[in-house]
C-alpha cells in the first residue's frame, strides 16, 4: 500500500514528489515529466515569471534555479527561455532522486480504506492518498462560435511547439492574453500573415515587476480572507492575466490588431474560414488559432470515477471547482488537488508557478499528520465501476 500517488509530472507533481521523498512517504508519480511544457508549448518562447519565482519546491529549498545556474553555468536572463526551464526541471529531479512511471492514469476509484489507481496498461496500484496535479491540458476552451470549425479551420493555441505549418498562409489569432501574443510573435517570425483579434479595448501589459511579489504573498493569505474580499480578488485577478511587457515591442507596430470586437459568425469557402465580426467587418483566413485559455471544471478530468466526482463537494460560488480545505484536500479524505483547480479556494497564485512551495509543503505535511490514523474514509462505498 502506497502513501501517495501523484497524477501528473509537471512542476507541481515533481515538487510534491521531492517533498514526499524527503518525508519518507512511499509514492508513485505517473506521467511524462514536463510533457505539457515540452509538447504543448513553443520551445523558442520565454517564461513570463522572473527567475527568482520559478524554482521548484524541495523540502529544504536547496535546489533553486539560482543553484542550478551556479552548478551548470546556465545564464538566468529575463525573460527565461522555456528550454532552460525544462533543463532545470531535469536537474531538480536528479538532485532530489525523483522517480516516475511514464504511463498515464486511466481511472481512479475509491473504497473504504484506500484508492485504486488503474493505468492505461491495466496495472493497478493501491494508495492511501492521491494528488491530482495534471495542470490545464484537460481544460482547453474553444468559444462556441468556433466549435463547428474546430479541427480543420480552428485550433487551440496550446499544442503548438512550432508554427512552421502556417508558412505562406494567413492566420487569425483570437485572444488578448499571453498565449495570443506569443503565438502572434512566433507566427510573424515564421513569415506568416497574422492578425490578432480580441474583445478588450486595448492590450493589457504587465509593467510592474512587483506584481509577482504581491501575488506570492497573496497565496499565503487568500484562504483566510473573508468571502467578499476573496470574490473581489477573483474578479480582478482571475479574469484576465496581463501580457508580459517583454512581448510588447515584438507585437506593437509589427502585428495587425483589432480590438473591441467579437466573432459573430463563421463560415467556410474555398478552403478558407470567413469571420463576421461584431463591428460589421469580415476577415478571411486559412486558419484561426484560439488563444482563448482554459476553463477549469473538475468534471472534465477523465481519470476520476463517476462516483468520486459525485463525492467531491464543490465551491458554492462556482461548482466547477472542488471545495478544498487549507491543505488542498477535498471532501473525499485523502484526495487532493494541486495547481489551477485550487485557484478558486486558495487564490490566483496557484494558477502559476508561484504556488508550488505552499502546495507541496501543505499536502505532504497533511499526509504525514494523517499517517497511521487508521481508516481513511467514512460513508464511502466500494466503487466497482
VOGU-3710 file (C-alpha; in Angstrom, 3 decimals, decimal comma):
1> xxxxxxxxxx> 0,000/0,000/0,000  1,447/3,336/-1,076  1,217/6,500/0,972  0,709/8,654/-2,105  0,019/8,592/-5,830  0,739/11,770/-7,794  -1,132/12,069/-11,082  0,841/14,408/-13,321  4,570/15,085/-13,626  4,752/18,817/-14,222
11> xxxxxxxxxx> 6,231/21,391/-11,811  3,572/20,723/-9,150  3,849/16,945/-9,394  7,655/16,968/-9,338  7,719/19,301/-6,328  5,247/17,068/-4,489  7,404/14,019/-5,212  10,526/15,751/-3,869  8,737/16,719/-0,647  7,144/13,280/-0,262
21> xxxxxxxxxx> 10,510/11,564/-0,623  12,118/13,864/1,938  9,408/12,947/4,445  9,785/9,200/3,839  6,411/8,828/2,150  6,150/5,981/-0,331  4,871/7,368/-3,613  4,456/6,827/-7,342  4,264/9,682/-9,799  2,591/8,942/-13,129
31> xxxxxxxxxx> 3,135/10,817/-16,392  5,946/12,003/-18,627  7,917/14,704/-16,784  7,188/18,219/-18,084  5,244/16,817/-21,046  2,982/19,877/-21,352  5,992/22,198/-21,343  7,786/20,064/-23,910  4,958/19,092/-26,247  2,286/21,796/-25,963
41> xxxxxxxxxx> 4,327/24,993/-25,884  6,678/26,717/-28,364  10,191/25,912/-27,247  11,716/29,153/-28,536  9,472/31,346/-26,415  10,034/32,554/-22,864  8,593/32,273/-19,357  6,830/35,379/-18,127  7,686/34,820/-14,449  11,071/36,177/-13,236
51> xxxxxxxxxx> 13,725/33,571/-12,425  13,559/34,053/-8,662  9,949/32,836/-8,692  10,178/29,728/-10,876  12,156/27,417/-8,598  10,565/24,079/-7,826  9,962/23,156/-4,186  12,119/20,655/-2,343  11,815/20,136/1,392  14,856/22,216/2,378
61> xxxxxxxxxx> 14,644/24,680/-0,540  18,154/23,726/-1,634  17,727/23,108/-5,341  16,703/26,504/-6,608  17,027/27,987/-10,056  19,966/30,045/-8,774  21,823/26,922/-7,599  21,095/25,276/-10,941  22,759/28,220/-12,681  25,788/28,033/-10,365
71> xxxxxxxxxx> 26,325/24,303/-10,945  25,629/24,231/-14,679  26,804/27,698/-15,770  23,308/28,385/-17,117  22,548/32,034/-17,789  19,492/33,303/-15,931  18,390/36,100/-18,209  14,939/37,672/-18,078  12,843/36,512/-19,749  13,950/32,908/-19,174
81> xxxxxxxxxx> 13,843/30,593/-22,222  11,487/27,651/-21,809  14,311/25,308/-22,812  16,331/26,469/-19,778  13,346/25,869/-17,515  12,946/22,306/-18,808  16,664/21,674/-18,260  16,268/22,934/-14,709  13,379/20,501/-14,152  15,563/17,546/-15,186
91> xxxxxxxxxx> 18,385/18,744/-12,921  15,973/19,167/-9,996  14,607/15,638/-10,435  18,115/14,154/-10,400  19,164/16,117/-7,332  16,088/15,001/-5,407  16,101/11,470/-6,837  12,533/11,952/-8,019  11,205/8,834/-9,744  8,289/8,489/-12,129
101> xxxxxxxxxx> 6,335/5,987/-14,190  5,608/7,393/-17,682  2,230/5,707/-18,183  -0,976/7,709/-17,887  -3,660/7,012/-15,314  -6,877/5,602/-16,765  -9,141/5,572/-13,709  -9,092/6,385/-10,005  -11,653/4,643/-7,786  -12,226/4,872/-4,066
111> xxxxxxxxxx> -13,014/2,294/-1,423  -13,397/2,446/2,343  -9,688/2,419/3,148  -7,821/3,402/0,006  -7,850/4,410/-3,646  -7,329/2,095/-6,586  -5,354/3,707/-9,405  -5,572/1,925/-12,754  -3,083/2,714/-15,522  -3,751/2,622/-19,258
121> xxxxxxxxxx> -1,717/-0,598/-19,265  -4,201/-2,237/-16,887  -1,751/-2,275/-13,987  -3,238/-1,118/-10,677  -1,832/0,498/-7,536  -3,413/0,846/-4,101  -2,744/4,061/-2,206  -3,961/5,906/0,860  -3,756/9,322/-0,815  -3,988/10,763/-4,323
131> xxxxxxxxxx> -2,968/14,181/-5,610  -4,349/15,347/-8,955  -1,610/17,556/-10,429  -2,432/17,291/-14,120  -2,308/21,007/-14,905  -4,529/22,536/-17,579  -4,331/20,148/-20,540  -7,853/18,761/-19,932  -9,479/22,205/-19,904  -8,858/23,824/-23,293
141> xxxxxxxxxx> -11,607/26,303/-24,117  -12,951/26,989/-27,600  -15,723/29,617/-27,957  -19,000/28,186/-29,165  -18,952/30,249/-32,368  -15,769/28,421/-33,445  -16,563/24,882/-32,326  -18,162/23,842/-35,604  -14,881/24,522/-37,416  -12,601/23,066/-34,742
151> xxxxxxxxxx> -10,010/20,599/-36,023  -9,973/21,777/-39,627  -10,008/25,555/-39,661  -9,684/26,223/-35,937  -7,233/25,007/-33,306  -6,302/25,902/-29,738  -3,042/27,740/-29,122  -1,992/25,023/-26,692  -0,372/22,141/-28,518  1,974/24,002/-30,828
161> xxxxxxxxxx> 5,719/23,732/-30,407  6,239/25,336/-33,826  4,130/27,341/-36,273  6,033/26,357/-39,420  2,927/24,608/-40,787  1,421/28,053/-41,441  4,208/29,475/-43,610  2,723/31,313/-46,612  -0,739/31,197/-45,035  -2,953/33,708/-43,253
171> xxxxxxxxxx> -3,851/33,172/-39,601  -6,181/34,959/-37,203  -5,199/34,729/-33,518  -8,160/35,174/-31,191  -7,390/36,368/-27,667  -5,781/39,129/-25,619  -3,587/37,179/-23,209  -0,028/35,898/-23,052  -0,596/32,895/-25,337  -2,151/35,089/-28,041
181> xxxxxxxxxx> 0,836/37,419/-28,067  3,296/34,517/-28,054  1,535/32,874/-30,984  1,466/36,150/-32,913  5,193/36,743/-32,359  6,159/33,259/-33,485  3,810/33,336/-36,476  5,310/36,637/-37,564  8,838/35,253/-37,172  7,766/32,354/-39,431
191> xxxxxxxxxx> 6,674/34,966/-42,003  3,006/34,129/-41,609  0,354/36,762/-42,381  -1,134/37,208/-38,904  -3,699/39,406/-37,162  -4,788/39,416/-33,505  -8,485/39,918/-32,726  -9,763/40,445/-29,180  -12,618/41,808/-27,069  -10,603/44,223/-24,924
201> xxxxxxxxxx> -10,387/47,868/-25,883  -6,586/47,830/-25,588  -3,886/45,261/-24,734  -3,204/44,743/-21,031  0,556/44,722/-20,479  2,197/43,902/-17,162  4,535/46,775/-16,359  5,095/46,217/-12,629  7,632/43,558/-11,653  6,340/43,854/-8,054
211> xxxxxxxxxx> 3,179/42,019/-9,156  4,941/38,694/-8,642  5,974/39,556/-5,076  2,437/40,667/-4,312  0,894/37,555/-5,863  3,212/35,225/-3,960  2,319/36,942/-0,677  -1,371/36,687/-1,554  -1,017/32,901/-1,843  -0,214/32,709/1,860
221> xxxxxxxxxx> -3,146/34,910/2,862  -6,030/34,217/0,500  -7,557/31,148/2,183  -8,179/33,024/5,431  -9,793/36,095/3,864  -13,493/36,889/4,032  -15,753/35,604/1,222  -16,371/39,155/-0,024  -12,666/40,017/-0,259  -11,939/36,681/-1,930
231> xxxxxxxxxx> -14,539/37,352/-4,609  -13,170/40,811/-5,293  -9,714/39,309/-5,784  -11,072/36,601/-8,080  -12,890/39,178/-10,174  -9,771/41,308/-10,576  -7,016/38,687/-10,759  -8,526/35,616/-12,433  -10,479/37,200/-15,282  -7,595/38,308/-17,476
241> xxxxxxxxxx> -3,890/37,913/-16,735  -1,752/40,666/-18,301  0,648/40,104/-21,178  4,334/40,140/-20,194  5,910/43,501/-21,038  8,784/41,903/-22,974  6,306/40,913/-25,693  5,078/44,461/-26,274  7,880/45,600/-28,632  7,625/42,310/-30,536
251> xxxxxxxxxx> 3,962/42,913/-31,379  3,182/46,622/-31,302  3,627/48,134/-34,762  4,533/44,738/-36,206  1,371/42,649/-35,957  -2,073/43,864/-37,001  -4,536/44,143/-34,116  -8,283/44,628/-33,986  -9,701/45,246/-30,526  -13,163/45,757/-29,054
261> xxxxxxxxxx> -14,757/43,137/-31,330  -16,145/39,633/-31,068  -16,737/36,946/-33,688  -20,435/36,811/-34,533  -20,433/34,178/-37,257  -18,148/31,741/-39,068  -18,444/30,088/-42,479  -16,087/28,400/-44,909  -15,492/28,759/-48,629  -12,707/27,579/-50,952
271> xxxxxxxxxx> -10,586/26,193/-48,106  -10,838/29,476/-46,186  -12,605/30,394/-42,963  -14,651/33,593/-43,037  -15,300/35,503/-39,819  -18,020/38,096/-39,400  -17,085/40,489/-36,595  -19,305/42,493/-34,282  -18,271/45,754/-35,974  -19,720/44,502/-39,254
281> xxxxxxxxxx> -16,390/43,757/-40,934  -15,224/40,353/-42,160  -11,939/38,507/-42,137  -10,889/35,715/-44,486  -8,049/33,446/-43,362  -6,605/29,978/-43,774  -6,834/29,240/-40,070  -7,898/30,585/-36,667  -5,810/29,913/-33,574  -7,952/30,298/-30,466
291> xxxxxxxxxx> -5,722/31,629/-27,692  -8,821/31,597/-25,525  -7,383/29,967/-22,461  -8,740/27,205/-20,300  -11,993/26,659/-18,439  -11,463/24,721/-15,231  -14,010/22,027/-14,434  -13,364/19,033/-12,222  -15,970/17,074/-14,207  -13,642/17,171/-17,236
301> xxxxxxxxxx> -10,995/15,061/-15,524  -11,288/11,691/-17,282  -9,390/9,694/-14,683  -11,796/10,330/-11,801  -14,565/7,753/-11,456  -18,148/8,963/-11,683  -18,679/8,174/-8,022  -15,638/10,188/-6,935  -16,866/13,180/-8,929  -20,181/12,882/-7,118
311> xxxxxxxxxx> -18,482/12,665/-3,720  -16,323/15,752/-4,262  -18,109/18,745/-2,787  -17,916/21,891/-4,920  -17,423/25,552/-4,207  -20,742/27,335/-3,677  -19,657/30,239/-5,869  -18,533/28,053/-8,783  -19,400/24,350/-8,928  -16,691/23,687/-11,491
321> xxxxxxxxxx> -14,106/23,860/-8,696  -13,648/21,394/-5,822  -14,105/22,783/-2,329  -10,756/22,395/-0,587  -9,548/22,719/2,966  -6,399/24,559/3,990  -4,258/21,581/2,971  -5,743/21,382/-0,548  -7,760/18,292/0,417  -11,244/17,680/-0,980
331> xxxxxxxxxx> -14,292/16,466/0,913  -13,123/12,948/-0,012  -10,488/12,373/2,611  -7,113/11,594/1,062  -7,927/13,151/-2,325  -6,028/16,370/-3,003  -5,643/18,820/-5,873  -2,603/20,833/-6,902  -2,383/23,632/-9,456  -5,079/25,603/-11,311
341> xxxxxxxxxx> -8,081/23,708/-9,923  -7,152/25,015/-6,467  -7,297/28,678/-7,541  -10,907/29,284/-6,500  -10,320/28,023/-2,944  -6,761/29,255/-2,469  -6,449/32,187/-4,863  -4,938/33,165/-8,226  -1,381/32,498/-7,025  -1,999/28,814/-7,735
351> xxxxxxxxxx> -2,640/29,410/-11,412  1,106/29,961/-11,680  4,450/28,526/-10,569  4,315/30,906/-7,598  2,108/28,432/-5,749  4,484/25,451/-5,881  6,082/25,740/-2,466  2,938/26,204/-0,396  1,088/23,458/-2,245  3,821/20,828/-1,919
361> xxxxxxxxxx> 4,500/21,629/1,730  0,843/21,759/2,762  -0,171/18,486/1,106  2,772/16,380/2,234  2,586/17,702/5,790  -1,122/16,851/5,922  -0,427/13,312/4,695  2,307/12,832/7,295  -0,044/14,094/10,000  -2,788/11,661/8,939
371> xxxxxxxxxx> -0,461/8,694/8,519  -1,236/5,814/10,827  -4,667/7,095/11,882  -6,450/4,021/10,574  -9,422/4,047/8,175  -9,230/6,834/5,648  -12,886/7,297/4,752  -16,343/7,353/6,258  -19,618/6,608/4,486  -17,723/5,836/1,306
381> xxxxx> -18,971/2,842/-0,664  -16,827/0,476/-2,676  -16,740/1,504/-6,318  -16,952/-1,246/-8,930  -17,441/0,976/-11,968
//
